[in-house]
Amino acid sequence: MTVIATQQLRKVYGNGKVALESLSLEVGRAEVFGFLGPNGAGKTTAIKILMGLVAPTAGSVKVFGLPPGDPAVKGRLGFLPEHFRFYDWLTGRELLDFSGRLAGLDAARRRRRVDETLRLVGLAEAADVHIRGYSKGMQQRIGLAQALLHEPELVLLDEPTSALDPLGRREVRDIIRRLKGEGVTVFLNSHLLSEVELVCDEVAIVDRGRVVRSGPLAALVAGERELRVLVDHVTDEFRARLEGLGSVLTASDTEVTLAVADGEAAPLVAQAAVELGVQLHALVPAHRRLEDIFVQAIEGEAG
């Protein structure tokens, strides 16, 4: 089932600024979808369009097969914005009760879900503390709680771990995995690429309003590997052989980092060293990180 589908989405603001240009995405049910890009890439505009808060200039967008502003869609969404403000004279429990009323939950379900979500985000002991007394991290947790309170089928999270410590980020990762296990789709925007790499099934990297790289995360990472080759001396002949086996990323007198398509290159590198009389000290394979792929995609666009 397709939960989010956009085709050739374009958004131009009144001042002529182009925020989105031909953005096409498809997100399936129970996927954790990473939506990545540098500042100003159009990520927040895209999320606002998915929420029905901003109208696109051109192109099409469907959420659950319906226009984002449709009331039938809004009841199935949960949203945590990057910049949030809550009524800080309320306690955490009071805020969630108010959110539950807005979502149309009856009193019994409201009480149950308020307690459940407070425990889920680690705020059960602070439930009756006024939000003005919450730290930034606690405010982010209560924001996550209000996004999940009504048990939505799609959750849009805009920088959900930016104010959290490492323990808090791990807890949010666990929550995201739990949501996926329950069949919930999570649309995640985050600058913390190491966090994205741990939870996402699919990613799309956007720059200047366009998707510049996308696909299953496992395939993107596995499709680009690095091979670190340490020798006594990198001769011209040896480097030439390496260039025939992959793409040289860095090179010095004693070390070459090679981008290769698969694990078959390693024995060929060792064979070349033996044949050319080069003393091989180490051959270290490694998958490229999402950060490497992100930088390569953005720099490729800039170039």
C-alpha positions as a Python dict, from the first residue, in 0.01 Angstrom:
ca = {
    (1, 'M'): (0, 0, 0),
    (2, 'T'): (132, 344, -94),
    (3, 'V'): (94, 591, 193),
    (4, 'I'): (263, 897, 38),
    (5, 'A'): (290, 967, -334),
    (6, 'T'): (411, 1290, -490),
    (7, 'Q'): (467, 1352, -860),
    (8, 'Q'): (663, 1646, -1002),
    (9, 'L'): (583, 1852, -694),
    (10, 'R'): (673, 2218, -725),
    (11, 'K'): (642, 2504, -480),
    (12, 'V'): (721, 2868, -556),
    (13, 'Y'): (659, 3126, -286),
    (14, 'G'): (527, 3475, -352),
    (15, 'N'): (875, 3625, -342),
    (16, 'G'): (978, 3401, -632),
    (17, 'K'): (1177, 3160, -417),
    (18, 'V'): (1160, 2804, -553),
    (19, 'A'): (1139, 2570, -255),
    (20, 'L'): (1055, 2250, -443),
    (21, 'E'): (1125, 2158, -805),
    (22, 'S'): (993, 1834, -953),
    (23, 'L'): (987, 1638, -625),
    (24, 'S'): (866, 1280, -672),
    (25, 'L'): (843, 1040, -377),
    (26, 'E'): (670, 713, -296),
    (27, 'V'): (647, 582, 60),
    (28, 'G'): (490, 249, 148),
    (29, 'R'): (308, 122, 453),
    (30, 'A'): (520, 37, 761),
    (31, 'E'): (830, 193, 608),
    (32, 'V'): (1070, 416, 795),
    (33, 'F'): (1152, 671, 527),
    (34, 'G'): (1448, 906, 573),
    (35, 'F'): (1405, 1245, 406),
    (36, 'L'): (1747, 1408, 400),
    (37, 'G'): (1907, 1721, 266),
    (38, 'P'): (2107, 2032, 357),
    (39, 'N'): (1949, 2344, 502),
    (40, 'G'): (1728, 2514, 245),
    (41, 'A'): (1677, 2196, 42),
    (42, 'G'): (1297, 2216, 72),
    (43, 'K'): (1241, 1948, 336),
    (44, 'T'): (1024, 2155, 568),
    (45, 'T'): (815, 2284, 276),
    (46, 'A'): (757, 1926, 163),
    (47, 'I'): (643, 1824, 512),
    (48, 'K'): (406, 2122, 530),
    (49, 'I'): (255, 2017, 197),
    (50, 'L'): (211, 1660, 322),
    (51, 'M'): (36, 1801, 629),
    (52, 'G'): (-197, 2011, 414),
    (53, 'L'): (-58, 2331, 564),
    (54, 'V'): (88, 2462, 236),
    (55, 'A'): (-53, 2422, -114),
    (56, 'P'): (184, 2318, -394),
    (57, 'T'): (225, 2540, -700),
    (58, 'A'): (219, 2243, -936),
    (59, 'G'): (236, 1865, -937),
    (60, 'S'): (30, 1615, -739),
    (61, 'V'): (41, 1487, -383),
    (62, 'K'): (-165, 1211, -224),
    (63, 'V'): (-161, 1079, 132),
    (64, 'F'): (-351, 752, 174),
    (65, 'G'): (-472, 818, -180),
    (66, 'L'): (-641, 1147, -82),
    (67, 'P'): (-545, 1516, -86),
    (68, 'P'): (-346, 1603, 229),
    (69, 'G'): (-603, 1856, 351),
    (70, 'D'): (-885, 1601, 353),
    (71, 'P'): (-1026, 1555, 708),
    (72, 'A'): (-1011, 1177, 656),
    (73, 'V'): (-633, 1209, 615),
    (74, 'K'): (-565, 1444, 905),
    (75, 'G'): (-709, 1204, 1158),
    (76, 'R'): (-458, 940, 1047),
    (77, 'L'): (-151, 1165, 1081),
    (78, 'G'): (80, 1242, 1370),
    (79, 'F'): (324, 1533, 1345),
    (80, 'L'): (620, 1658, 1546),
    (81, 'P'): (754, 1982, 1394),
    (82, 'E'): (1115, 2086, 1435),
    (83, 'H'): (1018, 2415, 1601),
    (84, 'F'): (735, 2357, 1844),
    (85, 'R'): (570, 2557, 2118),
    (86, 'F'): (330, 2421, 2374),
    (87, 'Y'): (108, 2586, 2632),
    (88, 'D'): (369, 2589, 2905),
    (89, 'W'): (120, 2662, 3184),
    (90, 'L'): (-20, 2312, 3129),
    (91, 'T'): (130, 1997, 3273),
    (92, 'G'): (240, 1722, 3040),
    (93, 'R'): (-71, 1523, 3126),
    (94, 'E'): (-298, 1823, 3065),
    (95, 'L'): (-138, 1893, 2728),
    (96, 'L'): (-191, 1537, 2613),
    (97, 'D'): (-549, 1538, 2739),
    (98, 'F'): (-612, 1857, 2542),
    (99, 'S'): (-449, 1703, 2232),
    (100, 'G'): (-666, 1395, 2274),
    (101, 'R'): (-979, 1610, 2287),
    (102, 'L'): (-876, 1780, 1961),
    (103, 'A'): (-823, 1437, 1807),
    (104, 'G'): (-1174, 1330, 1908),
    (105, 'L'): (-1075, 1061, 2159),
    (106, 'D'): (-1340, 974, 2416),
    (107, 'A'): (-1262, 1015, 2786),
    (108, 'A'): (-1174, 652, 2857),
    (109, 'R'): (-944, 617, 2557),
    (110, 'R'): (-789, 954, 2635),
    (111, 'R'): (-696, 850, 2988),
    (112, 'R'): (-550, 523, 2864),
    (113, 'R'): (-350, 677, 2582),
    (114, 'V'): (-220, 966, 2793),
    (115, 'D'): (-73, 721, 3044),
    (116, 'E'): (61, 492, 2770),
    (117, 'T'): (235, 765, 2572),
    (118, 'L'): (382, 930, 2882),
    (119, 'R'): (541, 596, 2971),
    (120, 'L'): (648, 538, 2612),
    (121, 'V'): (847, 863, 2593),
    (122, 'G'): (986, 839, 2946),
    (123, 'L'): (783, 1119, 3106),
    (124, 'A'): (557, 924, 3343),
    (125, 'E'): (728, 1075, 3648),
    (126, 'A'): (701, 1427, 3502),
    (127, 'A'): (338, 1391, 3394),
    (128, 'D'): (212, 1648, 3645),
    (129, 'V'): (499, 1895, 3607),
    (130, 'H'): (422, 2218, 3420),
    (131, 'I'): (581, 2223, 3075),
    (132, 'R'): (756, 2551, 3157),
    (133, 'G'): (968, 2340, 3394),
    (134, 'Y'): (1063, 2090, 3124),
    (135, 'S'): (1410, 2084, 2971),
    (136, 'K'): (1443, 2111, 2592),
    (137, 'G'): (1478, 1734, 2571),
    (138, 'M'): (1167, 1679, 2783),
    (139, 'Q'): (972, 1920, 2562),
    (140, 'Q'): (1080, 1719, 2260),
    (141, 'R'): (959, 1402, 2432),
    (142, 'I'): (617, 1552, 2511),
    (143, 'G'): (600, 1667, 2149),
    (144, 'L'): (660, 1311, 2036),
    (145, 'A'): (394, 1191, 2280),
    (146, 'Q'): (131, 1428, 2135),
    (147, 'A'): (219, 1310, 1783),
    (148, 'L'): (158, 946, 1882),
    (149, 'L'): (-133, 993, 2122),
    (150, 'H'): (-416, 914, 1879),
    (151, 'E'): (-237, 609, 1732),
    (152, 'P'): (-183, 751, 1382),
    (153, 'E'): (-103, 540, 1078),
    (154, 'L'): (154, 790, 948),
    (155, 'V'): (392, 988, 1167),
    (156, 'L'): (591, 1282, 1030),
    (157, 'L'): (892, 1361, 1248),
    (158, 'D'): (1096, 1674, 1179),
    (159, 'E'): (1429, 1651, 1366),
    (160, 'P'): (1284, 1439, 1650),
    (161, 'T'): (1614, 1381, 1833),
    (162, 'S'): (1793, 1714, 1793),
    (163, 'A'): (1763, 1808, 2163),
    (164, 'L'): (1814, 1460, 2307),
    (165, 'D'): (2120, 1303, 2465),
    (166, 'P'): (2253, 968, 2332),
    (167, 'L'): (2026, 770, 2566),
    (168, 'G'): (1724, 971, 2455),
    (169, 'R'): (1813, 920, 2088),
    (170, 'R'): (1834, 546, 2144),
    (171, 'E'): (1491, 548, 2309),
    (172, 'V'): (1344, 734, 2011),
    (173, 'R'): (1501, 479, 1776),
    (174, 'D'): (1333, 204, 1978),
    (175, 'I'): (999, 386, 1951),
    (176, 'I'): (1039, 419, 1574),
    (177, 'R'): (1114, 48, 1542),
    (178, 'R'): (811, -31, 1756),
    (179, 'L'): (589, 185, 1536),
    (180, 'K'): (716, 9, 1225),
    (181, 'G'): (640, -326, 1388),
    (182, 'E'): (284, -207, 1448),
    (183, 'G'): (241, -120, 1080),
    (184, 'V'): (289, 257, 1121),
    (185, 'T'): (471, 452, 850),
    (186, 'V'): (736, 694, 976),
    (187, 'F'): (853, 985, 759),
    (188, 'L'): (1173, 1106, 923),
    (189, 'N'): (1366, 1426, 859),
    (190, 'S'): (1694, 1444, 1049),
    (191, 'H'): (2040, 1595, 1021),
    (192, 'L'): (2178, 1314, 1239),
    (193, 'L'): (2267, 1077, 957),
    (194, 'S'): (2406, 816, 1193),
    (195, 'E'): (2060, 797, 1353),
    (196, 'V'): (1890, 769, 1014),
    (197, 'E'): (2126, 489, 916),
    (198, 'L'): (2017, 285, 1220),
    (199, 'V'): (1640, 296, 1160),
    (200, 'C'): (1549, 378, 800),
    (201, 'D'): (1442, 133, 531),
    (202, 'E'): (1441, 385, 245),
    (203, 'V'): (1601, 726, 203),
    (204, 'A'): (1569, 1019, -34),
    (205, 'I'): (1837, 1287, -45),
    (206, 'V'): (1709, 1621, -170),
    (207, 'D'): (1897, 1931, -276),
    (208, 'R'): (1745, 2254, -403),
    (209, 'G'): (1401, 2096, -410),
    (210, 'R'): (1495, 1788, -613),
    (211, 'V'): (1567, 1427, -523),
    (212, 'V'): (1933, 1365, -606),
    (213, 'R'): (1965, 1015, -462),
    (214, 'S'): (1710, 764, -336),
    (215, 'G'): (1649, 399, -276),
    (216, 'P'): (1663, 126, -12),
    (217, 'L'): (1924, 222, 246),
    (218, 'A'): (2080, -124, 250),
    (219, 'A'): (2129, -116, -127),
    (220, 'L'): (2276, 235, -126),
    (221, 'V'): (2529, 148, 142),
    (222, 'A'): (2613, -198, 10),
    (223, 'G'): (2643, -68, -344),
    (224, 'E'): (2938, 148, -257),
    (225, 'R'): (3225, -1, -59),
    (226, 'E'): (3568, 118, 29),
    (227, 'L'): (3884, -87, 29),
    (228, 'R'): (4178, 54, 222),
    (229, 'V'): (4507, -74, 82),
    (230, 'L'): (4831, -28, 284),
    (231, 'V'): (5159, -118, 119),
    (232, 'D'): (5531, -43, 149),
    (233, 'H'): (5518, 183, -158),
    (234, 'V'): (5248, 271, -412),
    (235, 'T'): (5419, 237, -748),
    (236, 'D'): (5277, 380, -1069),
    (237, 'E'): (5213, 30, -1199),
    (238, 'F'): (5033, -76, -881),
    (239, 'R'): (4814, 235, -880),
    (240, 'A'): (4725, 175, -1244),
    (241, 'R'): (4614, -179, -1158),
    (242, 'L'): (4403, -46, -872),
    (243, 'E'): (4237, 208, -1100),
    (244, 'G'): (4128, -85, -1316),
    (245, 'L'): (3957, -245, -1017),
    (246, 'G'): (3770, 56, -882),
    (247, 'S'): (3776, 431, -828),
    (248, 'V'): (4068, 577, -632),
    (249, 'L'): (3930, 804, -360),
    (250, 'T'): (4255, 896, -182),
    (251, 'A'): (4617, 804, -237),
    (252, 'S'): (4955, 858, -71),
    (253, 'D'): (5297, 695, -100),
    (254, 'T'): (5188, 400, 114),
    (255, 'E'): (4808, 394, 114),
    (256, 'V'): (4521, 393, -136),
    (257, 'T'): (4148, 407, -61),
    (258, 'L'): (3953, 245, -339),
    (259, 'A'): (3577, 257, -405),
    (260, 'V'): (3467, -83, -534),
    (261, 'A'): (3138, -236, -638),
    (262, 'D'): (3166, -562, -443),
    (263, 'G'): (3392, -786, -239),
    (264, 'E'): (3548, -950, -545),
    (265, 'A'): (3807, -671, -575),
    (266, 'A'): (3998, -760, -255),
    (267, 'P'): (4167, -1082, -380),
    (268, 'L'): (4248, -909, -710),
    (269, 'V'): (4424, -628, -521),
    (270, 'A'): (4628, -886, -328),
    (271, 'Q'): (4713, -1068, -652),
    (272, 'A'): (4828, -741, -814),
    (273, 'A'): (5055, -668, -517),
    (274, 'V'): (5221, -1008, -545),
    (275, 'E'): (5265, -988, -922),
    (276, 'L'): (5414, -637, -907),
    (277, 'G'): (5642, -703, -611),
    (278, 'V'): (5460, -464, -376),
    (279, 'Q'): (5461, -561, -8),
    (280, 'L'): (5103, -566, 117),
    (281, 'H'): (5067, -463, 483),
    (282, 'A'): (4688, -448, 513),
    (283, 'L'): (4371, -479, 310),
    (284, 'V'): (4075, -336, 500),
    (285, 'P'): (3725, -353, 347),
    (286, 'A'): (3450, -123, 476),
    (287, 'H'): (3099, -23, 376),
    (288, 'R'): (3060, 344, 302),
    (289, 'R'): (2851, 536, 551),
    (290, 'L'): (2531, 720, 472),
    (291, 'E'): (2720, 1042, 544),
    (292, 'D'): (2963, 963, 261),
    (293, 'I'): (2676, 899, 20),
    (294, 'F'): (2500, 1218, 134),
    (295, 'V'): (2810, 1435, 83),
    (296, 'Q'): (2883, 1277, -254),
    (297, 'A'): (2526, 1336, -372),
    (298, 'I'): (2516, 1700, -259),
    (299, 'E'): (2865, 1783, -386),
    (300, 'G'): (2782, 1617, -716),
    (301, 'E'): (2485, 1849, -755),
    (302, 'A'): (2693, 2152, -662),
    (303, 'G'): (2952, 2057, -918),
}
